Amino acid sequence: MAPNLEKLHRYRHALALLLLALLLALLDARCIPNGYFRLLGYYDSGIFAYMGQQLAQGAVLYRDVWDHKPPLIYYLNELGVWLGRGSPGGILAICFVAGLGFLATIYAVVAPALGALPALVGALLALCLFPALAETPNSTEAFAMPLQALSLLLLLREWGGERRKLYALAQGAIGALLFLLRPNCIGVTVVYVLVMGSVLLRERKIGELAGRAGLLGLGFGVVSGAVVAPLALAGAWRDFLYAAFGYNVEYVRLASFYSRLASIFYGFQVTSQFGCSMVAAAAALAVVARRGQDAAVQRLGAAGALLLAVEALMSSASGRGSWHYYLAWLPAMIVLTAYFFHLLKGKEGTLATACLAVTLAGYLAVQGAAYLRGAFVEHAKTGRIVDAARAAARPSDRVTVWGDTELEIHFRLGRRPGSRLFHTTPLQHDRSLYRKLAAWILSD
């Protein structure tokens, strides 16, 4: 290797992180030219920023200003308003620090096991997907991502043999912070409990399991108490309980089993840009199919696959498909994307390709079935309109179907239109065209 290339190779991790930081800054710069509109115009972000402003001016959370989220997102926005001296620029600065922390930590999760290039590819794909999922970086899920990555990093170290008590305590603290951002952001904590619980049970270390469970609970309790105590002292305890839990339990009960399944499938649709969800699902299949590989690589792939499954379930709790919900999938997708490209460059490229083919075939089958069901529903709905029109009009009558309607009605009815301009599309382009074509309608 030439001396200059050798020097670049030595600093490959630093160069990769520098590239990611510059690209993240470019993405966040979307909010700068018209900062108040771009950062605050988006519905949730505007709520968080306004409540942060009110808290900075002395308002009591949930008693003077109310929203149905736990308190941490509002405290972060209050800090941003204080840092920006009343400007949303401080909020944007905190968002950038959180995003940079996420990228650096998730890179540290992936690179030791798979190398710099797969880690960089995974992070770049996630950065490509981020603007499509988040109108602004000021969201609960975006602030949760660095905590998810840190929890995943500690899990892999503990799973790999570093059984430090501090890790269990830290996992409890991270779980509390995630819960106080949004309760369904704790998927990575659930993964930690499942993985380490099963590992210690398999090793029959019941005493150690009980000790770590106690440390996990201690970390969760201490951090939760520190965040919630000011609300109790301000007399807003009951308001906090209803806003953070009571209201959301009622909200979740509105969702049906079918709407939750539809929400998960919709998540795979919206994250399929640049092939992210397809590659991640293929990697998860490869984790199950592959045996006898490096232990660190296998643990990384298994953690990513389990995290993606748990986050998919968590994000579907409300049965709705808001795009920012799926930001919580990105840490798992980065891990699995890196894992997939690691397989491609090795001897298991055929297995990775086969898993991708199975994933694509399954996606097309489910999507085709969904479209077919929708087509039958719409066909039946249109049929009722056609039947009503046939009953009310003779075959020789002209029939006008006005408004933004399905053109299938015209075809199935088979009658001449009341005007040559039988659909509204030409009227929607320009006012001068509207005035000209409106005369045709009146003359016909």
Protein Blocks (a to p, Z undefined) as FASTA:
>chain_A
ZZklmmmmmmmmmmmmmmmmmmmmmmmmmmmmmmmlmmmmpmklmmmmmmmmmmmnopae
hklpccdbdfklmmmmmmmmmmnnopaklmmmmmmmmmmmmmmmmmmmmmmmnojklmmm
mmmmmmmmmmmmpmbfcdfklmmmmmmmmmmmmmmmmmnopacfklmmmmmmmmmmmmmm
omklmmmmmmmmmmmmmmmmmnopaklmmmmmmmmmmmmmmmmmmmmmmmmmnopmmmmm
mmmmmmmmmmmmmpcfklmmmmmmmmmmmmmgghlmmmmmmmmmmmmmpghiafklmmmm
mmmmmmmmmmmmmmmmnopacfklmmmmmmmmmmmmmmmmmmmmmmmlmmmmmmmmmmmm
mmmmmmmmmmmmmmmmmmmmmmmmmmmmmmmpcfkbccddedjddfklmmmnopacfbfb
lbfklmmmbmklmmmmmmmmmmZZ
